[in-house]
Every structure is written in structure tokens, then in C-alpha cells.
Amino acid sequence: MARAGFVCALLAATALGLTGCGNSEGSRGEGPVRVVCTTGMVADLVRQVGGDHVAVTTLMGEGVDPHLYKPTPGDIDTLSRADVIFYSGRNLEGKMGEVFARMARKKPTLAVADAIADEHLLDGDGGHHDPHLWFDVALWSKTLEPIRAELAKLDPANAATFEANAATYRERLLALDTWARNELGTVPKARRVLVTAHDAFRYFGRAYDVEVRGIQGISTESEAGVGSVNDLVAFLKDRRVKAVFVESSVSEKNIQAVIEGCARGSNPLTVAVGGELFSDAMGAADTPEGTYEGMVRHNVRTIVEALR
């Protein structure tokens, strides 16, 4: 009953917010474009394109798992006051789908991952595509275009600036993509095995030729069964992989279960935590890892140092 009451209150707040504070295209006031983003990865793109002409609010900060995130009435108020909403999409923010649908009736509400054609996507859970597109840097750079286009609609006086900023940042991302490929290429192919808490790094593996294994599925809503843990223990022992990785936004309990399993039974193997990776959330604000580029560099360096 408590959960039902929360949902009803949330939807009522959504309807109230849309009625009282909606900002449709062409009706916004003076000053920077007010943007609300769900994840840090999306917010960083918007800041890079918009520069001083946008005021960006991020709903999900460091350590927050977007798969499990439930919007609060405060979030609804924040969304209602925005000129435009950008979210990642492809069911990453699965529990916010109805909120996005309601917001879209009154203001631009865009899933940036929709800019990437299905042919480039990997299959995911429950009939959805894998939403973790930002781990392929070159692929993620394609999401800049819908952001640039929408900001130009809302603030046509600064359209040329948005275009120039997007072009500059796209070049930086392509250089970052090349750097990541070169760095990971220094790890011998046989050792290039990435084991993490959940299956978030498949685009990373495809882009940079890394074998990827996760304990949980693509969404952290799925629970890791004993069979999944045992299968991964057997894989690590067989391949003699001695490092696994925890994630900043996912519990370490399943990784610890794998490490303990490797130490038991026949053919025991000592496995260490190779480091903490940023997966579904970036690092703290005002740190290098609190930017998309810094997050990618941290992850690549951590993986290379542990595996090489």
C-alpha cells in the first residue's frame, strides 16, 4: 500500500508540475537554457556543447545506479522547471519511462541514445538493447548531434556556438577513442579479460578488443544466482585470471563471492580486486573522474595497470 501511495503521489506531482511550470519550445525566458539531465554522462555532453549558454542540473550523481533509480517529487519539480530534458535512453532509466512520457507532452524530452542506429546496438535484457553505449567512445560521440540541434532550436542566437562546440568536442572524443585503443593494446591479448559486477562493459569490449564477463546481467535489477557465480569462478580458474573489478555504483558482494569461490576447492586461484571502475555513474563533481573524458581515462588506466 505504501508503494502504491508513493506512485500515486508521484504521478499527481508530475501532472501538477506539468500544468504549472511547463516550458514548451519558444516560451522560455531570458538567460541560459535550463537543462535537466538524468546521468552525469549525458550532462557532461550538454555542458560541452552548451558552454555558458546552458544551466545544467543532473538528477543522478556519483554512485547512483540509473537502473534502480526512482524519481522523487523533488525530481518532478526540477524536471517541470526545465526548458529541455535529456536522458540516456534505451531503457537505462527504466523506472522513469512514464515520467518522461508525461514530460514530453509539454516540453522537449529527448533520449540521446536514440541518435544511434539499431544496427550499432547490442542486444540486452527483456527485449531491450544494451543501454551502456558510452563505453564505446566513438559511438557515444554520435549523441552530440541531437543535443546540438535541440539547443539551437531553444537558443537560435547561439546556434553557431553550439555547432562549433560540438565539433570541437567530437574531435576530442575521437582522439580519446584512439588513446583508449592504443593503451589497451599494450595488454597481451590472452590477459585482456575484464570481469565486473554487472554486464555493463560489452560495448567497451567490442570497441577495444577486450573479453568481458559480468556476474549480473545488463540491468542491476536482475539478481546474480549461485550458478552465475560458480560459472564465473570456473572461468577464472580455467583462464588463470587474477584480477577482477568492482564498480562505483554496484554492490561489491557478488565480486567478493567470486573471489572467495576462486580460493576454495580444487585448483584454487588467488584473485585480487584490480580496482574500482566507473560504470553507470561518473565520479564526484570537481574531480577528473567527474567528467566523461576523465571517467574513461580512469577506467582504461585502471584496467591496463591491473591486467598488464
Buried (B, 14 or more C-beta within 10 A) or exposed (E): EEEEEEEEEBBEBBEBBBEEBBBEEEEBEEEBBBBBBBBBBBBBBBBBBBBEBBBBBBBBBBBBBBBBBEBEBEBBBBBBBBBBBBBBBBBBBBBBEEBBEBBEEBBBBBBBBEBBEEEEBBEBBEEBBBBBBBBBBBBBBBBBBBBBBBBBBBBEEBBEBBBEBBEEBBEEBEEBBEBBBEBBEEBEEEBBBBBBBBBBBBBBBBBBEBBBBBBBBBBBBBEBEEEBBBBBBBBBBEBEBBBBBBBBBBBEEBBBBBBEBBEEEEEEBEBEBBBBBBBBBBBBEEEEBBBBBBBBBBBBEBBBEBBE
